[in-house]
Amino acid sequence: MSTPARLCSAIAVALFAIPMAHAADTPKSSVEWDLRVRHESIDDAGFSRNAEATTARLRAGLRLLPAPGWTVLLEGEGIAGAGNYNSGANGKTQYPTVMDPTGAELNQAWIGWKNTQGGVTLGRQRIMLDNQRWVGNVGWRQNEQTFDALATQWKPSASLTLNYFWLDKVHRAAGDKALNKLARERNLDTHLLNLAWKHGSQSVVGYGYLHDDNDVASASTATWGLRWVGTLDKTGQGFGWAAEWARQTDYARNPLHFSHNYWLLEPNWTHGKTTVRAGWEHLGGDGVTALQTPLATVHIFNGWDDQFTVTPAKGLEDRYLGAGGKFGRGKYDGKWVWAVSWHDYRSNVGSLHYGHEWNASLAFPLAGGLNGLVKVADYRANAFSRDNTKLWLQVEWRGTHALAQ
């Protein structure tokens, strides 16, 4: 039986097992959708031709509430595309890569139960932990990354939350038709433990991520870390910070032997609707191996040009400055969102200067509930990769519609 069929069967069995005391309750349901149309242009110095990709992604789902505390979600997505670009599935390797392959997939299929003290979710689902540095949904790409997983949560108090996940499979953003079979999905036996404590405007998270990749043994790692974020002012104004440290080692059947450090230091200052920040992110390497984050949403780290989705063997030092905020008047107050940042990339072995990068974006509302986005990334190479510029123009429409009861 295929994985989607097994998931649907498990959901059907779980629904049948819901106590009959709720049979008289009126089911509630809603339809959810996310339509996103985007044009991506890439000027890569390593190619004689630019990539021009126009893609449209429709994600639609049915959310059912069959009984108090219970939720069922069935969601699919389809992607259409036009233009000249290498999607990883179309074989157009003479063009730069825009990893948005066409096709249709089952995106999520899960059943969950929760109350004020915790809950459990079983099936194919979206998982995003903290800032998604270690585990995320790769939401920037048109095809989302999801997991066949068991997720549990326990809240012994209002300030303490314990999350545990067991991951059976990851469905990667490259899609089911990627020419590289290992880029489609991976069979896992991964355990994620995340304990969060919140007090006022501060939070501390301790985590242990035991990632066992059954398809690529050398990708298996154990990562233990601590993350602390907060602001001095409870209103979010003034000084704030993010600080994180982790240690990653080989795990399970990994034939390699290594131990790498990770740290992030990011002080920031907020005044009104504007925040400025400085940061230093370190991903350790020894010249042979380096710290990796294969389940992360890597696009939101180390520059939007995605030069460092795989950490170089000599490691990565990303020192950056950034600013962002909101503006607008009347009914559009706070709905125009801007961001700009500058990154300087170096190795932590051999003192190599990889290059530097500028990023900028502007998000804005459009008529009819649509949202627009203009975004640019410009990477200038020194000792790593090639000069590269990317431009995105995007329109998105999200919504939910309750069905008649």
Backbone hydrogen bonds, N-H to C=O, Kabsch-Sander energy under -0.5 kcal/mol:
donor,donor_aa,acceptor,acceptor_aa,energy
6,R,2,S,-2.5
7,L,3,T,-2.4
8,C,4,P,-2.5
9,S,5,A,-2.4
10,A,6,R,-2.5
11,I,7,L,-2.3
12,A,8,C,-2.3
13,V,9,S,-2.4
14,A,10,A,-2.4
15,L,11,I,-2.5
16,F,12,A,-2.0
17,A,13,V,-1.5
18,I,14,A,-0.5
18,I,15,L,-1.1
22,H,19,P,-1.8
23,A,20,M,-2.1
25,D,22,H,-1.6
28,K,65,L,-1.2
30,S,63,R,-1.9
31,V,401,H,-2.8
32,E,61,G,-2.6
33,W,399,G,-2.4
34,D,59,R,-2.1
35,L,397,W,-3.0
36,R,34,D,-0.5
36,R,57,R,-2.7
37,V,395,V,-2.8
38,R,55,T,-2.9
39,H,393,L,-2.8
40,E,53,A,-3.0
41,S,391,L,-2.6
42,I,51,A,-2.2
43,D,389,T,-2.7
44,D,42,I,-0.6
45,A,387,D,-2.4
47,F,44,D,-2.1
51,A,42,I,-1.9
52,E,84,N,-2.3
53,A,40,E,-2.7
54,T,82,A,-2.9
55,T,38,R,-2.8
55,T,53,A,-0.5
56,A,80,A,-2.7
57,R,36,R,-2.9
58,L,78,G,-2.6
59,R,34,D,-2.1
59,R,57,R,-0.5
60,A,58,L,-0.5
60,A,76,G,-2.4
61,G,32,E,-2.6
62,L,74,L,-2.8
63,R,30,S,-2.8
63,R,61,G,-0.5
64,L,62,L,-0.6
64,L,72,V,-3.0
65,L,28,K,-2.9
70,W,67,A,-2.3
71,T,112,G,-2.7
72,V,64,L,-2.5
73,L,110,W,-2.4
74,L,62,L,-2.0
75,E,108,Q,-3.0
76,G,60,A,-2.5
77,E,105,E,-2.3
78,G,58,L,-2.3
79,I,103,G,-3.0
80,A,56,A,-2.5
82,A,54,T,-2.2
84,N,52,E,-0.8
85,Y,83,G,-0.7
86,N,96,P,-2.2
87,S,85,Y,-0.8
93,T,91,G,-2.0
95,Y,92,K,-1.5
98,V,86,N,-2.1
100,D,98,V,-2.9
103,G,79,I,-2.1
105,E,77,E,-2.6
107,N,75,E,-1.8
107,N,105,E,-0.7
108,Q,75,E,-1.9
109,A,124,R,-2.1
110,W,73,L,-2.1
111,I,122,L,-2.2
112,G,71,T,-3.0
113,W,120,V,-2.6
114,K,69,G,-1.7
115,N,118,G,-3.0
118,G,115,N,-1.2
119,G,153,Q,-2.1
120,V,113,W,-2.6
121,T,151,A,-2.8
122,L,111,I,-2.7
123,G,149,A,-2.2
124,R,109,A,-1.9
125,Q,123,G,-0.5
125,Q,147,F,-3.0
129,L,135,V,-2.0
130,D,128,M,-0.5
132,Q,129,L,-2.7
136,G,295,L,-2.6
141,R,138,V,-1.3
144,E,142,Q,-0.7
145,Q,137,N,-2.7
146,T,144,E,-0.5
146,T,171,H,-1.5
147,F,125,Q,-2.7
148,D,169,K,-2.4
149,A,123,G,-2.2
149,A,147,F,-0.8
150,L,166,W,-2.3
151,A,121,T,-3.1
152,T,164,Y,-2.9
153,Q,119,G,-2.6
154,W,162,L,-2.5
155,K,117,Q,-3.0
157,S,160,L,-0.9
160,L,157,S,-0.6
161,T,196,A,-2.6
162,L,154,W,-3.0
163,N,161,T,-0.5
163,N,194,N,-3.1
164,Y,152,T,-2.3
165,F,192,L,-2.3
166,W,150,L,-2.5
167,L,190,T,-2.8
168,D,148,D,-3.1
168,D,166,W,-0.5
169,K,148,D,-1.3
170,V,186,R,-2.0
171,H,146,T,-3.1
172,R,170,V,-0.7
172,R,184,R,-2.0
174,A,183,A,-0.6
175,G,172,R,-1.6
178,A,175,G,-1.1
179,L,88,G,-2.6
181,K,179,L,-0.8
183,A,180,N,-1.8
184,R,181,K,-1.1
185,E,181,K,-1.0
186,R,170,V,-1.8
188,L,168,D,-2.5
189,D,212,D,-2.1
190,T,167,L,-1.8
191,H,210,L,-2.5
192,L,165,F,-2.6
193,L,208,G,-2.4
194,N,163,N,-2.7
195,L,206,G,-3.0
196,A,161,T,-3.0
196,A,194,N,-0.5
197,W,204,V,-2.9
198,K,159,S,-2.6
199,H,202,Q,-2.7
202,Q,199,H,-2.0
203,S,229,V,-2.6
204,V,197,W,-2.8
205,V,227,R,-3.0
206,G,195,L,-2.6
207,Y,225,G,-2.4
208,G,193,L,-2.5
209,Y,223,T,-3.1
210,L,191,H,-2.9
210,L,208,G,-0.6
211,H,209,Y,-0.9
211,H,221,T,-2.8
212,D,210,L,-0.7
213,D,211,H,-0.6
214,N,187,N,-2.3
214,N,212,D,-0.8
215,D,187,N,-0.7
219,A,216,V,-2.0
220,S,217,A,-1.7
221,T,211,H,-1.4
222,A,249,T,-2.5
223,T,209,Y,-2.2
224,W,247,R,-2.2
225,G,207,Y,-2.4
226,L,245,W,-2.6
227,R,205,V,-3.0
228,W,243,A,-3.2
229,V,203,S,-2.2
230,G,241,W,-2.0
231,T,201,S,-0.7
232,L,239,F,-2.4
233,D,237,Q,-0.7
233,D,239,F,-0.5
236,G,233,D,-2.0
238,G,270,T,-3.1
240,G,268,N,-2.6
241,W,230,G,-2.5
242,A,266,E,-0.9
243,A,228,W,-2.6
244,E,264,L,-2.3
245,W,226,L,-2.3
246,A,262,Y,-2.5
247,R,224,W,-2.5
248,Q,260,H,-3.0
249,T,222,A,-2.4
250,D,258,F,-1.2
251,Y,220,S,-1.3
254,N,251,Y,-1.8
260,H,248,Q,-3.0
262,Y,246,A,-2.6
263,W,282,H,-1.7
264,L,244,E,-2.3
265,L,280,W,-1.9
266,E,242,A,-2.6
268,N,240,G,-2.5
269,W,276,V,-2.6
270,T,238,G,-2.2
271,H,274,T,-2.8
274,T,271,H,-1.8
275,T,324,G,-3.0
276,V,269,W,-2.5
277,R,322,G,-2.8
278,A,267,P,-2.0
279,G,320,Y,-2.7
280,W,265,L,-1.9
281,E,318,D,-2.6
282,H,263,W,-3.0
283,L,316,L,-2.8
284,G,261,N,-2.4
284,G,282,H,-0.5
286,D,289,T,-2.4
286,D,313,A,-0.6
287,G,313,A,-2.7
291,L,284,G,-3.0
296,A,293,T,-1.5
297,T,132,Q,-2.0
298,V,296,A,-1.1
300,I,297,T,-1.1
301,F,298,V,-1.9
306,D,303,G,-1.2
309,T,306,D,-0.6
315,G,312,P,-2.4
316,L,283,L,-2.5
317,E,346,R,-3.4
318,D,281,E,-2.8
318,D,316,L,-0.5
319,R,317,E,-0.7
319,R,344,D,-2.3
320,Y,279,G,-2.4
321,L,342,W,-2.1
322,G,277,R,-2.6
323,A,340,V,-2.6
324,G,275,T,-2.1
325,G,338,W,-2.1
326,K,273,K,-1.6
327,F,336,W,-2.2
332,Y,329,R,-2.2
333,D,330,G,-1.8
335,K,332,Y,-2.2
336,W,327,F,-2.1
336,W,332,Y,-0.5
337,V,335,K,-0.6
337,V,363,A,-2.5
338,W,325,G,-2.4
339,A,361,S,-1.9
340,V,323,A,-2.6
341,S,359,N,-2.3
342,W,321,L,-2.7
343,H,357,E,-2.7
344,D,319,R,-2.5
345,Y,355,G,-3.0
346,R,317,E,-2.2
347,S,352,L,-2.3
348,N,314,K,-1.9
349,V,314,K,-1.0
354,Y,345,Y,-1.1
354,Y,352,L,-0.9
355,G,345,Y,-1.4
356,H,380,R,-2.0
357,E,343,H,-2.1
358,W,378,D,-2.2
359,N,341,S,-2.4
360,A,376,V,-2.1
361,S,339,A,-2.4
362,L,374,V,-2.6
363,A,337,V,-3.2
364,F,372,G,-2.2
366,L,370,L,-3.0
369,G,366,L,-0.7
370,L,367,A,-0.9
371,N,396,E,-2.2
372,G,364,F,-3.5
373,L,394,Q,-2.1
374,V,362,L,-2.3
375,K,392,W,-2.1
376,V,360,A,-2.8
377,A,390,K,-2.3
378,D,358,W,-2.7
379,Y,388,N,-3.3
380,R,356,H,-3.0
381,A,379,Y,-0.6
382,N,354,Y,-2.9
383,A,353,H,-1.2
383,A,354,Y,-0.5
384,F,354,Y,-1.3
388,N,379,Y,-2.4
389,T,43,D,-1.8
390,K,377,A,-2.9
391,L,41,S,-2.3
392,W,375,K,-3.0
393,L,39,H,-2.1
394,Q,373,L,-2.5
395,V,37,V,-2.5
396,E,371,N,-2.5
397,W,35,L,-2.9
399,G,33,W,-2.2
401,H,31,V,-2.8
403,L,29,S,-2.0
